[in-house]
Amino acid sequence: MDSKNAVNTAHSGGCGMLYLCATPIGNLGDMTARVAQTLAEVDMIAAEDTRVSLKLLNHLDIDTPLTSYHEHNKYDKADTLIAMMRQGKNIALVTDAGTPAISDPGEVLVRRCHEEGITVTSLPGPAACITALTLSGLSTRRFVFEGFLPYDKKERAEVLESLKNEHRTVIIYEAPHHLKATLEALRQTLGNRRVTICRELTKKFETITPTTIEDAVAFYGHEEPRGEYVLVIEGKNLEEIKADRLRAWEDMSIEEHMDIYLSQGLERKEAMKKVASDRGVSKREIYQSLIVPEKT
């Protein structure tokens, strides 16, 4: 890359490039110089909401043409943008706030670029999920990002159920008008876990509230949610998960337990090993309980 330019002008096969440009999630001071320069130099900026992005561009005194790229046109518009890059045009992709392609239709365009052999590069910057995680005070070693929960009730219930025994820290985005219902659903499905509620990250009224799910339900029972939220939820304790599994096997005979794994196509020895692991005993104990009755 030329030291004076953020945008590469020499491309393999004459194709342009896709630049994933992270923009501020609230505080305009978080805009990097590299992103600002790239937005000024590309041929086109594909934006989730052109009205939102136009405010940022006006603030930076950038007049690069804008085009919309959002959830409802992400497939057809991806083809249009691919065609432009095939003709040598450089395109920057931005979302309303934060890093594009994270819980965002940009993932479709990135995938299409890879399929078409078009170079993609990312200009890192703010991401609400990582910002919230680092502020949470909860474990950051391993985590699961769920983005916004599905609006469909059945799909939403399925996702929450899948998180019931998740031992990694869970990150969820939520809008203010859905926060109360989401907290109640979390209480019913996950129980009373620690949660850090992050609101209006990097903005003037940023608040970081380490609490519990039950206390959060009670608080928002008389407080109206305002602003955009990120919920960082404590994973289930591993010892508790093991205890739950042991309780699940208590009402099942060893023969029935074995049948579960044998029906999956496992060899008998491997099935015994799995059963022993589930029950927290040695493989020899399982072997003895299965063999001795056969001899008597």
Buried (B, 14 or more C-beta within 10 A) or exposed (E): EEEEEBBBEEBEEEBBBBBBBBBBBBEEEBBBEBBBBBBBBBBBBBBBBBEBBBEBBEEBEBEBEBBBBBEEEBEEBBEEBBEBBBEBBBBBBBBBBBBBBBBBBBEBBBEBBEEBEBBBEBBEBBBBBBBBBEBBEBBEEEBBBBEEBBEEEEEBBEBBEEBEBBBBBBBBBBEBEBBBEBBBBBBEBBEEBBBBBBBBBBBEEBEBEBBBBBBBBBBBEEEEBEBBBBBBBBBBEEEEBEEEBEEEBEEBEBEEBBEBBBEEEBEEEEBBBBBBEBBEBEBEBBBEBBEEEEEE
